[in-house]
Amino acid sequence: MTTETPTEPYVLGLLERALSASCAASLRAAVRLGLADALGDTPATAGELAAAVGADPDALRRLLRSLTCHQVFAEDAGGRFVHTEVSRLLRTGTPDSLDQLVLWMTEPWTWELWGRLDESVRTGRDVFVDLHGQEFFEHVHTAWPESAAVFDRAMTQASTQSARAVARALPLDGARTVADIGGGQGFLLASLLELHPGLNGILFDRPDVVEGADARLRDGGALVGRTRILAGDCRKEVPDGVDAYVFKNVLGMNDEDAALVLDTVVRTARAGARVLVVENLVDDGPGQRFSTGMDLRMLLTVGGRKHTRRGLLGLVERSGLTVREVRPVDSYQHLIDAAVPA
């Protein structure tokens, strides 16, 4: 008979957390090996999966054991592995796939950054420029083109995942024109235009981003007649004559740049125009583990942040916007519905 000391569960919990990088690495390995695609709908042994993906059977069995502990796969009574709702998200080419997002969050250069988190906490700045001599996105696109390609695919997956939910949540009653600022390839804008047949839209982002705009918004696309695609820097300019501006996961930059963006909107927009901000909040809702993790990653890479509810509201209100409502979109995103005052 063993006697558990009062602190033992806490010791185990602490050490499990200290080894949590093994979970991230296991997920990355699963995607790189193509395990979710190899498994299919029929239960399979570790040996069968090893043959399918070209891996060592014993090492793959150990990887699968780790993944089942995190409910990514499951093991049946016969020692065969089956899919879970989590593992199905790692399949490639499916509408709900998150495989590229998993790769982006676990790219090899991320490990060194996490090891220097204490430096960022001491200084309040990113460590990326000190390590690599360039700003984050500039370096990723010039030095790591394969990682940049992963980023592009990951952002496509993220936008596809949330576009419909966000589109349904945005209050666009009475709006004739909406501008998606920092809208990436335009998945959210396309969803908005499909949901509101009388709406026209503007996709606004950096030139290199809008070059890859969703096919529905470009020549020959179903929504091209209701869409304008504009390139620019939202810290300096935004389109005018718009009824509603949408900012989805755009204001997670440093506070100075976020304030510049909001000030630009207030300076440009007509009185009464709606400003709809969708962001992850680090202190509200069941998605806090995700949001706080992304908050620290942004500190490390670009000196940016995910906001607290009060912090984001403060930025919006200090810009001169009038806040109408704050409410959740889903388990990890919130909407701030604001307007340019008369």
Secondary structure, DSSP 8 states (H G I E B T S, - for coil): -----TTHHHHHHHHHHHTTHHHHHHHHHHHHHTHHHHHTTS-B-HHHHHHHHT--HHHHHHHHHHHHHTTSEEE-TTS-EEE-TTGGGGSSSSTT--HHHHHHHT-THHHHHHTTHHHHHHHSS-SHHHHHSS-HHHHHHHH-HHHHHHHHHHHHHHHHHHHHHHHHHS--TT-SEEEEET-TTSHHHHHHHHH-TT-EEEEEE-HHHHTT--GGGSTTSTTGGGEEEEE--TTT---SS-SEEEEES---S-HHHHHHHHHHHHHHS-TT-EEEEEE-BTTSSTTHHHHHHHHHHHHHHHS---B-HHHHHHHHHHTT-EEEEEEESSSS-EEEEEE---
